[in-house]
Amino acid sequence: MDVQAFAGFMCVNAPEPKVANLDTGEVRKDRDGNTMYVVGVVAMRGRDSSVIQVTVPGEPKGLGMGTALRLHALEAVPWDREGRSGVAYRAAAVTPLETSADPGAARRGVSALTPPAGGPARGGDAN
């Protein structure tokens, strides 16, 4: 899936820890021990939009319903398990768009798929 096709992002569910085991309530951690969080995001492209769940390491700050977002190094990862399939979305970071280097971007409705300063945390960049 071409994540570059998305024109903008908005928070629709505040970040919450990703649960690894529903029976025990254990939360998922990354290789470095950071708690993984899930953020509900509406991804817009043209006249179409989709609600996606984006997993990110560490708790994103400053996100609330309707916050315009910047998704850093967004990846769409197809999965197939036990006869079910889908696409998992993950990002190196999710930040409010207002914290970008261009403070006027949110007012103009500009969004970007860029890595955080210093490049993506792991793997390649979605750009």
Beta strands, then each sheet from edge to edge (+ up, - down):
strand 1: 8-17
strand 2: 19-21
strand 3: 26-27
strand 4: 36-45
strand 5: 48-57
strand 6: 69-72
strand 7: 75-81
strand 8: 84-90
strand 9: 93-96
sheet 1: 1+ 4- 5+ 8+ 7-
sheet 2: 2+ 3-
sheet 3: 6+ 9-
end
